[in-house]
Amino acid sequence: MRAPKEFDPQTDRIVAVTLDPNTITSIDPDEVHEWRIAIYDLVETNKFAPARAKASGPYALHVSIVGNYIVLDVRNPETYEPITAHYLSLTPFRRLIRDYFRVRDSYYEAIKISSPFQIEAVDMARRGMHNEAAELLRTRLDNKLEMDLNTARRLFTLICAVQPYASRIDERESTLPTVLFVCSMNSVRSPIAAALARRFFPGRVIARSAGVRSGKADAFVHEVMEEIDIDMSVHTPHTMDELVATRFDLVVTLSPDAPEAVSRRGLEMDAIEHWPMPDPTTVEGNREAVLSAYRTLRDTLQIRVRERLEPLMASSGQPSQLGRQ
């Protein structure tokens, strides 16, 4: 038996967790709140490290769902450069996931009406199930991702929180219209545009975003999108080299360097358009002046995305959404 790993508290830890908005989707605020709590608990206290990666931590963890697999994508938290990614089959966890929700609901009900003895009994069952799931998780990820039992417990809770609401669309097989938005670093313009496309046409379009080069998450984007009830804390910047699909119905470039980069990438597309959009990160001034620039970008893209994608939805047989907003 291998000796337990000794974790360095400064480097062997997760400092950010993001979710893939294309494969983990919900517009229910209660569901999103559950994700956020699970993410907060995991980031707050954890011991975690890739087993065979040369890169040192701390780490960002990007979670997506592909078919029957949870993808645990470990990245640099500053640059979001990929470090390692592992596919975890959900099949061995099906019973435990069902038990998680059954025991969780029983625990909440016991708190309302049961005696302290009954609550303690249900809580013991809950902890036992959690420990079993955490040990299975560590076993399945052995020699891939290292974590202690408490971290595995929190990661299993996050998996339970996201997987029931997963949209398991295989981009390579889907008949939905596909749109790719590209800007310099996939930090501001393209992720906002893609998020708006998903908001206006939920389940009716595959909207991806990518950067010419790697960037990092932008706090101002989170703030101005939160104002219109879109959670951008789930976004992880990607480059075009990380795209799963290579063919799109429409490619939209949003920065001066994007058209040439798209041309070099050799993507297949039915149409390509360039929408020159100002970069709000270059705006100087106080905080309100900067936020104003981000809001202007957001509001401009709301109009442009909606007007442009509505005909695309119509031509592909997708029902109109304009009357439902």
C-alpha positions in Angstrom: 0.0 0.0 0.0 1.3 3.5 -0.9 2.0 5.9 1.9 -0.6 8.7 2.1 0.5 11.8 0.2 1.8 14.7 2.3 0.0 17.8 1.0 1.7 21.2 1.0 -1.0 23.6 2.3 0.3 26.4 0.2 0.4 24.7 -3.2 -1.6 21.4 -3.0 -5.1 22.9 -3.1 -7.9 24.1 -5.4 -8.4 27.9 -5.3 -11.1 28.2 -8.1 -13.8 25.9 -9.5 -15.7 26.6 -12.7 -18.4 24.8 -14.5 -18.8 24.3 -18.3 -22.0 26.3 -19.1 -22.5 24.2 -22.3 -22.9 20.9 -20.5 -24.0 21.9 -17.0 -27.1 24.1 -17.5 -29.9 25.4 -15.3 -32.0 28.5 -15.1 -33.4 27.5 -11.7 -31.9 29.8 -9.0 -32.2 27.1 -6.4 -30.2 24.7 -8.5 -27.5 27.4 -9.2 -27.5 28.2 -5.5 -26.7 24.6 -4.7 -23.8 24.5 -7.1 -22.4 27.7 -5.6 -22.6 26.3 -2.1 -20.9 23.1 -3.2 -18.2 25.1 -5.0 -17.7 27.3 -2.0 -17.3 24.4 0.4 -14.8 22.7 -1.9 -12.6 25.8 -2.4 -12.8 26.8 1.3 -11.0 23.7 2.6 -9.3 21.1 0.4 -6.1 19.1 -0.1 -5.6 18.3 -3.8 -2.9 17.8 -6.4 -2.5 16.0 -9.8 -0.5 12.8 -9.2 1.8 12.9 -12.3 1.9 16.6 -13.4 5.0 18.6 -13.3 3.2 21.9 -12.7 2.9 23.0 -9.2 -0.2 24.5 -7.5 -2.4 26.0 -6.4 -4.9 24.8 -9.0 -8.2 25.7 -10.7 -10.6 22.9 -11.4 -13.0 23.1 -14.5 -15.8 20.6 -14.4 -17.8 19.5 -17.5 -19.9 16.5 -18.5 -19.3 14.6 -21.7 -21.7 11.7 -22.2 -21.6 9.6 -19.1 -18.4 11.1 -17.8 -17.5 14.0 -15.5 -14.4 15.7 -16.8 -12.1 17.1 -14.1 -9.9 19.6 -16.0 -7.1 20.9 -13.8 -5.7 24.3 -14.8 -3.4 27.1 -13.8 -5.6 29.5 -11.8 -3.9 32.6 -13.2 -3.5 31.8 -16.9 -6.1 28.9 -17.1 -3.5 27.0 -19.1 -4.4 23.2 -19.0 -2.3 21.0 -16.7 -4.1 17.7 -16.8 -7.7 16.4 -17.4 -9.3 13.1 -16.3 -12.6 11.5 -17.4 -14.5 10.0 -14.5 -17.3 7.5 -15.4 -20.6 8.2 -13.6 -21.7 4.6 -13.8 -20.0 3.3 -10.6 -21.5 6.3 -8.7 -25.2 5.9 -9.8 -26.4 4.1 -6.7 -24.5 6.5 -4.4 -25.8 9.6 -6.2 -29.4 8.2 -5.8 -28.6 7.5 -2.1 -27.2 11.0 -1.7 -30.5 12.7 -2.7 -32.6 10.2 -0.7 -30.6 10.6 2.5 -30.3 14.3 2.0 -34.1 14.7 1.7 -34.6 12.4 4.7 -32.2 14.6 6.8 -33.9 17.8 5.9 -37.3 16.3 6.7 -35.9 14.9 10.0 -34.7 18.3 11.1 -38.3 19.6 10.7 -40.2 17.0 12.6 -38.0 14.4 14.2 -36.4 13.9 17.7 -32.7 14.5 18.2 -32.1 10.8 18.3 -33.8 10.3 14.9 -31.9 13.2 13.4 -28.6 11.8 14.7 -29.4 8.4 13.1 -30.2 9.9 9.7 -27.0 12.1 10.0 -24.9 9.0 10.7 -26.4 7.3 7.5 -25.6 10.4 5.6 -22.0 10.6 6.7 -21.6 6.8 6.1 -22.8 7.2 2.5 -20.6 10.2 2.0 -17.6 8.4 3.2 -18.3 5.4 0.9 -18.6 7.7 -2.1 -15.5 9.6 -1.2 -13.4 6.4 -0.9 -14.8 5.2 -4.2 -13.9 8.6 -5.8 -10.3 8.4 -4.5 -10.0 4.8 -5.7 -11.2 5.7 -9.2 -8.8 8.6 -9.4 -5.9 6.8 -7.8 -2.6 7.8 -9.4 -4.4 10.5 -11.3 -5.7 13.1 -8.8 -4.6 13.0 -5.2 -7.0 14.3 -2.5 -7.8 13.6 1.2 -11.1 12.1 2.3 -12.7 15.4 3.2 -11.9 16.9 -0.2 -13.3 13.8 -1.9 -16.5 14.2 0.1 -16.9 17.8 -1.1 -16.0 16.9 -4.7 -18.7 14.1 -4.6 -21.2 16.7 -3.3 -20.4 19.0 -6.2 -20.8 16.1 -8.7 -24.2 15.3 -7.2 -25.2 18.9 -7.4 -24.4 19.3 -11.1 -25.0 16.0 -12.8 -28.8 15.8 -12.6 -29.0 19.0 -14.6 -26.4 18.1 -17.2 -27.2 18.7 -20.9 -25.4 15.8 -22.4 -25.2 17.1 -26.0 -22.4 15.7 -28.1 -21.4 18.6 -30.3 -20.1 16.2 -32.9 -23.5 14.5 -33.3 -26.0 17.3 -32.4 -28.2 18.8 -35.1 -28.6 22.1 -33.2 -27.2 25.3 -34.8 -23.6 25.9 -33.7 -22.1 29.4 -33.1 -18.5 30.2 -32.1 -17.6 33.7 -30.7 -13.9 34.5 -30.8 -12.0 37.4 -29.2 -8.4 38.0 -28.0 -8.3 36.1 -24.7 -11.8 34.6 -24.2 -12.1 36.7 -21.0 -14.6 39.4 -21.8 -16.2 39.9 -25.3 -16.6 36.3 -26.6 -17.8 34.7 -23.3 -20.4 37.5 -22.8 -21.7 36.9 -26.3 -21.9 33.1 -25.9 -23.6 33.4 -22.5 -26.2 35.8 -24.0 -26.8 33.3 -26.9 -27.5 30.6 -24.4 -29.8 32.8 -22.4 -31.9 33.9 -25.4 -32.1 30.5 -27.0 -31.8 27.9 -24.2 -31.4 24.3 -25.4 -31.7 25.6 -29.0 -28.2 26.5 -29.9 -24.7 25.3 -29.1 -22.8 28.6 -28.4 -19.1 28.3 -27.8 -16.5 30.9 -27.1 -12.7 30.9 -27.5 -9.7 33.1 -27.5 -6.8 33.7 -29.9 -4.6 33.1 -26.8 -5.1 32.2 -23.2 -6.6 34.7 -20.8 -8.0 34.7 -17.3 -11.4 35.3 -15.8 -12.5 38.9 -15.4 -14.2 40.0 -12.2 -16.0 43.0 -14.0 -17.6 40.5 -16.4 -19.0 38.6 -13.4 -20.4 41.7 -11.9 -22.2 43.2 -14.9 -23.6 39.8 -16.0 -24.8 39.1 -12.5 -26.9 42.3 -12.9 -28.9 40.5 -15.6 -29.0 37.2 -13.7 -26.3 35.4 -15.7 -23.7 33.6 -13.6 -20.3 34.0 -15.3 -18.3 32.7 -12.4 -18.7 29.3 -14.1 -16.6 30.5 -17.1 -13.1 29.2 -17.8 -11.2 30.9 -20.7 -10.3 28.5 -23.6 -8.3 28.9 -26.7 -9.3 27.7 -30.2 -6.9 24.8 -29.8 -9.2 23.4 -27.1 -12.3 23.3 -29.2 -14.0 19.9 -29.5 -16.0 20.8 -32.6 -14.2 22.0 -35.8 -17.3 23.0 -37.8 -19.8 25.8 -37.0 -22.8 27.3 -38.7 -21.6 30.8 -37.7 -18.3 32.1 -36.5 -18.3 35.7 -35.0 -15.0 37.5 -34.4 -15.1 40.3 -31.9 -11.5 41.6 -31.7 -9.1 42.9 -34.3 -6.8 39.8 -34.0 -9.5 37.2 -34.2 -10.3 37.1 -38.0 -6.7 36.1 -38.9 -6.5 33.6 -36.1 -9.7 31.9 -37.2 -8.4 31.8 -40.7 -5.2 30.1 -39.6 -7.1 27.6 -37.5 -8.8 26.2 -40.6 -12.3 25.8 -39.1 -15.2 24.8 -41.3 -18.1 27.2 -41.2 -21.2 28.2 -43.1 -20.7 31.9 -42.4 -18.2 34.2 -40.6 -18.8 37.7 -39.5 -16.7 40.4 -37.7 -18.4 42.5 -35.1 -15.9 45.1 -34.0 -16.4 45.5 -30.2 -14.5 47.9 -28.0 -12.3 46.2 -25.3 -13.5 47.6 -21.9 -10.3 46.4 -20.2 -8.5 49.4 -21.9 -10.8 52.0 -20.3 -9.2 54.3 -17.8 -10.9 56.0 -14.9 -12.6 55.2 -11.7 -14.5 52.0 -11.0 -17.8 53.3 -12.2 -16.3 54.4 -15.5 -14.9 51.0 -16.1 -18.2 49.3 -15.1 -20.0 51.6 -17.5 -17.8 50.4 -20.4 -18.5 46.8 -19.5 -22.3 47.4 -19.3 -22.2 49.2 -22.7 -20.5 46.1 -24.2 -23.0 43.8 -22.6 -26.0 45.8 -23.7 -24.7 46.2 -27.3 -24.1 42.4 -27.5 -27.6 41.7 -26.2 -29.1 43.5 -29.1 -26.6 42.1 -31.7 -26.7 38.5 -30.6 -30.5 38.4 -30.4 -31.0 40.1 -33.8 -28.4 37.9 -35.6 -29.3 34.5 -34.1 -33.0 34.7 -34.4 -32.9 34.2 -38.2 -30.4 31.4 -37.7 -32.8 29.6 -35.3 -35.7 30.1 -37.8 -33.7 28.7 -40.7 -32.8 25.6 -38.7 -36.4 25.0 -37.6 -35.9 26.2 -34.1 -38.9 28.0 -32.5 -38.7 31.8 -32.0 -37.7 32.9 -28.5 -38.3 36.7 -28.9 -41.8 36.6 -27.6 -40.6 34.7 -24.5 -38.0 37.1 -23.2 
